[in-house]
């Protein structure tokens, strides 16, 4: 594992001699715009290993993406290598259709202690709720980013991440299926505590999420990548491209349904992904990812 090889993977050419906020933010933004959030291994007959070297080889050498336990595990190695103080945290992702959080942690994120402040670094959420910058761990303060306004709310030691939603201008409304959440003004994203975690604590959830019949990652094939001004996402056969803040407080959304024969080319051109095994798209869950 070589930090310079990782920098080449994310096209980062900035400084890395001083572990400060500016450097961390720059590396982080390069990561989310180069490394897709994706679960395609599950739909290619591959298993997702919770192993740092395997993850490094997959993301850096094979130019694939990964989900939270891959992206953030790799980012923890990157930041520690550069001299940052990194703590693993566990979160529970909000399910809007159930208006509930799961019983067990199902998301890995990072806490970085820097100059007397704490920051949350999460390069593994994907879709339209992916942070573009580290967030300072303070409660009740809006932290605007290009994707929208994020904020934390803390209650009795539990922290909640929320995102204020913009209106959407959907070019081809007939292909959209998310009208049921169109009225949301603010979306809860996940909750977490500051209890430090060991990577071993995520083994059960890593296995469960790729095998349980009702797992979102089993019922949907997902690949999303942050772009210079928005996001593109392939969920099942549906390709969604969003341009953030296209008009005042409004995102431009373009949706297209792909044919099977377009999938391989789309993954290569839009996400820079080439798969080794046959990919079988899936989208049987009604859960909304936007």
C-alpha positions in Angstrom: 0.0 0.0 0.0 1.4 3.3 -1.1 0.0 6.7 -0.4 1.3 8.2 -3.7 -0.5 5.4 -5.6 -3.7 6.4 -3.8 -3.1 10.1 -4.6 -2.7 9.2 -8.3 -6.0 7.2 -8.1 -7.9 10.3 -6.9 -5.9 12.7 -9.1 -4.7 14.6 -6.0 -1.6 16.7 -6.6 -1.7 19.1 -3.6 0.5 19.2 -0.5 0.3 16.5 2.2 3.1 17.5 4.5 0.9 19.3 7.0 -2.1 17.5 8.5 -4.4 20.6 8.6 -8.1 21.1 7.7 -7.4 22.5 4.2 -5.4 19.4 3.2 -7.9 17.0 4.6 -10.8 18.8 2.9 -9.0 18.8 -0.4 -8.1 15.1 -0.3 -11.6 14.3 0.8 -13.2 16.2 -2.1 -10.9 14.5 -4.6 -11.8 11.1 -3.1 -15.6 11.5 -3.5 -15.2 12.8 -7.1 -13.0 9.9 -8.1 -14.2 6.9 -6.1 -17.8 5.8 -6.7 -20.1 4.7 -3.9 -21.1 1.3 -5.2 -22.3 -2.2 -4.3 -21.8 -3.8 -7.7 -19.7 -6.7 -6.3 -22.9 -8.1 -4.7 -24.5 -8.2 -8.1 -21.5 -9.7 -9.8 -21.2 -12.7 -7.6 -18.3 -11.2 -5.6 -18.1 -10.9 -1.8 -17.1 -7.6 -0.2 -14.2 -8.1 2.2 -13.7 -6.1 5.3 -9.9 -6.1 4.8 -7.8 -3.1 4.3 -5.4 -4.5 1.7 -8.2 -6.1 -0.3 -10.1 -2.7 -0.2 -6.9 -0.9 -1.3 -6.4 -3.3 -4.2 -10.1 -3.0 -5.2 -10.3 0.8 -5.1 -6.8 2.0 -5.9 -5.5 -0.7 -8.3 -8.7 -2.0 -9.9 -10.2 1.5 -10.0 -13.5 0.3 -8.4 -15.6 2.0 -5.8 -17.1 0.7 -2.6 -19.6 1.2 0.2 -19.1 2.9 3.5 -17.0 0.1 5.1 -14.6 0.2 2.2 -14.4 4.0 1.4 -14.1 5.1 5.0 -11.8 2.3 6.1 -9.5 3.3 3.2 -9.8 7.0 4.1 -9.0 6.2 7.8 -5.7 4.6 6.5 -5.0 7.6 4.3 -5.6 10.1 7.1 -3.6 8.2 9.7 -0.7 7.8 7.3 -0.7 11.6 6.9 -0.6 12.1 10.6 -4.3 12.8 11.5 -5.9 11.5 14.7 -8.7 9.3 13.4 -11.5 7.5 15.3 -13.9 5.0 13.8 -17.6 5.6 14.7 -20.7 3.6 14.0 -24.0 5.0 12.7 -27.6 3.9 12.1 -29.0 5.0 8.7 -32.5 6.5 8.8 -35.2 4.7 6.7 -37.7 7.3 5.6 -40.4 4.8 4.5 -40.4 3.3 8.0 -39.6 6.6 9.8 -37.2 4.6 11.9 -33.5 3.8 12.5 -32.3 0.1 12.6 -31.5 -1.6 15.9 -27.8 -2.2 15.0 -25.2 0.0 13.5 -25.1 -0.3 9.7 -22.7 2.6 8.7 -19.0 3.3 9.3 -17.9 7.0 9.5 -14.8 8.8 10.8 -14.2 11.3 13.5 -11.0 13.4 13.2 -9.6 15.4 16.1 -7.8 18.5 14.8 -6.6 21.7 16.5 -8.9 21.2 19.5 -12.0 20.6 17.3 -13.7 17.4 16.1 -14.8 16.8 12.5 -16.9 14.1 10.9 -15.4 12.7 7.7 -17.7 10.4 5.7 -16.7 9.5 2.2 -19.0 6.5 2.1 -22.6 7.5 2.0 -23.1 8.2 -1.7 -26.1 9.5 -3.6 -27.4 13.0 -2.9 -26.6 12.8 0.9 -22.8 12.5 0.3 -20.8 15.2 2.2 -18.4 17.1 0.0 -16.4 18.5 2.9 -15.6 17.4 6.5 -18.2 18.7 9.0 -17.3 20.3 12.3 -19.0 18.4 15.1 -21.2 21.1 16.5 -24.9 20.9 17.2 -27.6 23.0 15.7 -25.5 25.0 13.2 -26.1 25.0 9.5 -23.1 24.0 7.5 -23.7 24.8 3.8 -22.0 22.8 1.2 -22.5 22.5 -2.6 -24.9 19.5 -2.2 -27.1 21.5 0.3 -27.2 22.5 3.9 -26.1 19.9 6.4 -26.3 20.1 10.2 -25.9 18.0 13.3 -28.4 17.9 16.2 -27.2 16.5 19.5 -29.6 15.0 22.1 -28.4 13.3 25.2 -25.2 12.1 23.6 -26.8 11.0 20.3 -25.9 12.9 17.2 -28.2 13.3 14.2 -27.1 14.3 10.7 -29.8 16.1 8.7 -29.8 17.6 5.2 -32.0 20.5 4.1 -33.4 19.6 0.7 -33.7 21.9 -2.3 -36.5 21.8 -4.7 -36.0 19.7 -7.8 -36.7 20.5 -11.5 -37.1 17.0 -13.1 -36.7 17.2 -16.9 -38.6 14.0 -17.6 -41.0 13.6 -14.7 -42.5 10.3 -16.1 -39.3 8.4 -15.2 -39.3 9.7 -11.6 -40.7 7.7 -8.8 -39.9 9.8 -5.8 -42.9 12.1 -5.7 -43.8 10.6 -2.3 -40.8 12.3 -0.7 -41.0 15.5 -2.8 -42.6 17.4 0.0 -39.7 16.8 2.5 -38.0 19.9 3.5 -35.4 18.3 5.7 -34.2 14.6 5.6 -32.6 12.8 8.5 -29.6 10.9 7.2 -28.3 8.9 10.2 -27.7 9.0 13.9 -24.4 8.1 15.8 -22.7 8.3 19.1 -19.0 9.2 19.8 -18.3 5.7 21.1 -15.0 4.7 19.4 -15.4 1.5 17.4 -13.0 -1.2 16.2 -13.2 -2.4 12.6 -14.0 -5.9 13.9 -17.4 -4.5 15.2 -18.5 -4.0 11.6 -17.9 -7.6 10.4 -21.5 -8.7 11.2 -23.0 -5.7 9.5 -20.7 -6.1 6.5 -21.9 -9.7 6.0 -25.6 -9.0 6.8 -25.9 -6.1 4.3 -24.6 -8.2 1.4 -26.7 -11.3 2.2 -30.0 -10.4 3.9 -32.9 -10.7 1.5 -34.4 -7.4 2.7 -31.1 -5.5 2.6 -31.2 -2.3 0.5 -27.9 -3.4 -1.1 -29.3 -6.8 -2.1 -32.5 -5.4 -3.5 -30.8 -2.5 -5.4 -27.7 -2.3 -7.5 -26.2 1.1 -6.8 -23.4 3.1 -8.3 -23.1 6.9 -7.6 -20.3 9.4 -8.1 -20.0 13.0 -7.1 -19.2 15.3 -10.1 -17.8 18.9 -10.2 -21.3 20.4 -9.9 -23.6 17.5 -8.9 -24.0 13.8 -8.8 -24.7 10.9 -11.2 -26.2 7.6 -10.0 -27.1 4.3 -11.6 -29.7 2.4 -9.5 -30.9 -0.7 -11.3 -31.4 0.5 -14.9 -32.2 4.1 -13.9 -29.5 6.7 -14.5 -30.1 9.9 -12.6 -27.9 13.0 -13.1 -28.3 16.0 -10.9 -26.8 19.5 -11.2 -26.8 21.2 -7.8 -28.3 24.7 -7.5 -29.0 25.0 -11.2 -31.4 27.8 -10.3 -31.9 29.6 -7.0 -32.4 26.8 -4.5 -33.3 24.3 -7.2 -31.5 21.2 -8.5 -31.8 20.1 -12.1 -32.6 16.4 -12.4 -32.3 14.3 -15.5 -33.5 10.7 -15.5 -33.0 8.0 -18.1 -33.9 4.3 -18.1 -31.1 2.2 -19.7 -31.3 -0.9 -21.7 -29.2 -3.9 -20.7 -26.8 -3.4 -23.5 -26.1 0.1 -22.4 -25.0 -0.8 -18.8 -21.4 -1.7 -19.4 -20.7 1.4 -21.6 -22.4 3.6 -19.0 -20.4 2.3 -16.1 -17.2 2.9 -18.0 -18.1 6.3 -19.4 -19.9 7.8 -16.4 -18.2 6.1 -13.5 -14.9 4.9 -14.9 -15.7 1.3 -13.8 -15.0 -1.9 -15.6 -16.3 -5.0 -14.0 -14.5 -8.4 -14.1 -17.6 -10.5 -13.9 -21.1 -10.4 -15.4 -23.2 -7.7 -13.8 -26.9 -8.3 -13.1 -28.8 -5.1 -12.3 -31.5 -5.2 -9.6 -34.0 -2.6 -8.4 -36.8 -4.4 -6.5 -36.9 -2.2 -3.4 -39.3 0.8 -3.2 -37.0 2.6 -0.8 -36.1 6.1 -2.0 -32.4 7.0 -2.3 -33.0 10.6 -3.1 
